[in-house]
Amino acid sequence: MTKLMEYLLDPRTAVVFDIDGVLAVYEFGDLCHSACPDEDWEDYVRTHDPYASSRPVPQIQRFVQDKGTGRVWACSQASDVEAPGKRAFVTRCYGLAPSHVVTVAQKAEKVEFLRQLAGELGVPESRVALVEDTVKTLDLVDQETGCVTVHVSSFFDYGM
């Protein structure tokens, strides 16, 4: 097991996962990653509920089971239309409490959520980790906070 995984599994560390492309396999289209152009996404969500059929990632499910859900959160950019489906997916597939699934209007707001979480838990920012697939978001969090940043690829061989 890597030093990073040991740190994330430490009971003192809070782990925050992005949803699309991290907790949910990003496979919404037919032989394509996307079901529609970005500008049509909200209409698509209203009529198709893509998170009802989204698949979880077994390695991350195993990690959450090993860590326990008490120190695990999900934080994702989502509109009011998208948020209920994402929340239902995460609670169903990962067992997180609905209060541990947070949505933000813009990716940059994840920085504030991570800081707020560290404060609420009474831990230094270095005990809060963000797992993301978007390098620009990881870079922003790394530059703006003392939080640990983790690319989702670190989980590719978890439990194997």
N, C-alpha and C positions, 0 to 999 in steps of 0.2 A: 504494500500500500504506500502511496506517495505521501510525502510530508504534508502536501496541501490537503489531501483527503483526511488525514489524521486530524488536521486543524479544523476542518469543516465538521468532522464527527465529534469533536470535543464538545461536551455538554454546555460549555460557556459560550460557544459560537452560535450566533443566529444566522441562518442561511435563507436568502431571499432569491427565489427563482423567477425569471421571466416566464411567460407562458408560450407564446407563439415561437416555435422553433426550439424550445427548451423543454417545457413540460408537455407540450402538444407537438406531435410530429407535424411539420409544416407541409402538408400534402392535401390541399383543398381542391385542386383541379383534376381533370381527367387527363392523365399523362402530362401534367403540368403542376408546378408548385401552387399556382394561384387559380382560383375559380373565375376571377373576373378582374378587370382593371380596378386600381385603387379607388377611383372616383365612384365606382358602382358597389363597393364593398358593403356599405351600410344597407343598401337595398337587398343585396344578396343575403346578408345575415337575417334580415326581417323575414325572408321567404324560405330560407333553407336551414337555419340553425346548424351551422357547420361544426360547432363544438359538441353537438350530440353524437356525432360519429367520429370525432377526432380520436386518435390513438395516443395513449401515454407511452413514455419511454421506460422500458423495463429496468434499465440500469438505474434510472433516477427513482423509480418506484422502490427498488431495493434499497437505495441510499436513504430515502425518507423512512422506510420501515426500520432500517438499522439505527438511524438517528432518533427517530420518534418525532411526532408532529408538533410537539410543544415549542420547538425552536426553529420551525420552518414556516416560511411565508411565501406567497406568490405576489408579484407586483408587475402589472402589465399596463401598457397604454391601451385604453379602450374607451369607446364612446358609450353613452348610456344604453344604446341599442345592443352593443356587443358584450357589455359587462355581465349581465345575468348568465349568458351561455358560458363564458369563461369561468365564472365562479362555480357554476354547476359542474363543469368538466373537472375542475381541480378538486372539488370536494368529493366527487364520485370516484375519480381515478387515483387520487393521492391521499384521501382521508383527512385533508386539512379542514379545520373549522372555517365556516364562511368569514369570520372576522379575521382570518389569516390570509384572505385573498383580497388584495387591494388593487384598485385601478386608478390610473392617473390620466389626465388629459393629454399631457406631453411627456415624452421620454425624459426630458430634463428634470421633471418633477420627481423622478426616482431618487435624485440626490437628496431632496428634502425628506422624502419618506425614510431613506436609510438613516439620516441624521436623527429624525424623530424617533425611529425605532431604537436606536442606540440609547437615546435619552430615556425613553419609556422603560427599557430593560435595565438601565443603570450600568451600562457597559461602555468601554471605550469603542470608538468607531472601528478599531481593528478587530473587534469581536463580532462584526457584522459583515457578511460576505454577500456579494451579488453574483449570481450565475446568469450569464447572458450569452446570446449568440451574436449580438451586434457590437463589433469592436469599438465603434464610435461612442456607444453608451458606456462601455467599460472604460474607455479612455477618459471620458468626462468624469465618471465616478472616481477614477484614480487621481485625476487632477484636482477635484473639488473636495474630496473627503479623505479620511484615513481608513476607509473600508477596504476590505479584501476584494479583489476582482478576479472572477473565475470565468474562463470561456467554457461553454457547454462541452466542448470536445474533451475536457478533463474527465468527463464521466463515461466516455465511450467504452472503456474497459473495466468500469467499476463492477466488482463482484465476480470477475471472470478469473 
